[in-house]
């Protein structure tokens, strides 16, 4: 949702080429500003058993959006179901992918 008074250069568009229900991407173009890619995701739960198939699918969808969408800036929002302070395989996999994608986090809730 966004405030009705927000003015776009073109209508926001949902990116529909994803295979996962866990990831959604939208682009927003502003008249005097950048084209924004907003990614929202709900990550699987860290089962702490190193079964990361669903996690890797989710990360691959995010990577696909970042690699195949025309944008000036990207913002990722979502429930990662992890803490950047944990030292689990799950958390390490997410940290490593975010480093590869040149992304950083600002808030971590557990």
C-alpha positions in Angstrom: 0.0 0.0 0.0 1.1 3.6 -0.5 -0.4 7.0 0.1 -2.9 8.0 -2.6 -1.2 11.4 -2.9 2.1 9.7 -4.1 2.7 10.6 -7.7 4.3 8.1 -10.1 5.9 8.5 -13.5 4.2 5.3 -14.4 1.9 3.0 -12.4 3.7 0.6 -10.1 4.1 -2.8 -11.6 4.3 -6.2 -10.0 7.0 -8.5 -11.4 5.2 -11.8 -12.3 8.0 -14.1 -13.5 8.7 -15.7 -10.1 8.2 -19.3 -9.2 8.0 -18.8 -5.5 5.1 -17.6 -3.3 7.7 -16.4 -0.9 9.0 -13.5 -2.9 7.3 -10.5 -4.6 8.9 -7.6 -6.5 7.5 -4.3 -7.6 8.9 -1.4 -9.4 8.0 2.2 -8.7 9.0 5.1 -11.0 8.9 8.7 -9.7 8.8 11.8 -11.9 11.9 13.4 -10.4 13.5 10.5 -8.8 14.9 7.0 -9.3 13.2 3.8 -10.4 12.9 1.8 -7.2 12.7 -2.0 -7.0 11.0 -3.1 -3.8 11.4 -6.8 -2.9 9.3 -8.3 -0.1 9.9 -11.9 1.1 8.9 -14.3 3.7 11.8 -16.7 4.3 11.4 -20.3 5.5 12.0 -21.1 9.1 15.6 -22.1 10.2 15.1 -25.8 11.1 18.8 -26.0 12.0 19.2 -29.3 10.0 21.1 -27.8 7.0 18.1 -28.6 4.7 18.3 -25.4 2.7 16.4 -26.3 -0.5 13.5 -23.8 0.2 16.0 -21.2 1.5 18.0 -21.4 -1.7 14.9 -21.2 -3.9 14.0 -18.0 -2.0 17.4 -16.5 -2.3 17.6 -17.4 -6.0 14.3 -15.6 -6.7 15.6 -12.5 -5.0 18.9 -12.7 -7.0 16.9 -13.2 -10.2 14.8 -10.0 -9.5 18.0 -8.0 -8.8 19.7 -9.3 -11.9 16.8 -9.1 -14.4 14.9 -5.9 -13.4 15.5 -2.4 -14.6 16.0 -0.2 -11.5 18.2 2.5 -10.0 17.8 1.5 -6.4 16.6 -1.5 -4.6 15.1 -2.0 -1.2 14.5 -5.4 0.4 11.9 -5.9 3.1 10.7 -9.1 4.7 10.7 -11.6 7.4 14.0 -13.5 7.2 13.1 -15.8 10.1 16.7 -15.4 11.3 19.0 -13.2 13.2 22.3 -11.9 11.7 23.9 -12.6 15.1 23.2 -16.4 14.9 25.9 -18.7 13.7 23.7 -21.3 12.0 24.1 -22.7 8.5 20.8 -21.0 7.6 22.0 -17.5 8.8 25.4 -17.9 7.2 23.8 -18.8 3.9 21.7 -15.6 4.0 24.6 -13.4 5.1 26.8 -14.8 2.3 24.2 -14.2 -0.4 23.5 -10.7 0.8 27.2 -10.0 0.7 27.4 -11.3 -2.9 24.4 -9.1 -3.8 26.1 -6.1 -2.1 23.2 -5.6 0.3 23.3 -4.7 3.9 20.8 -4.9 6.8 19.7 -2.2 9.1 17.3 -3.9 11.5 17.3 -7.4 13.0 14.3 -8.6 15.0 14.1 -12.1 16.4 
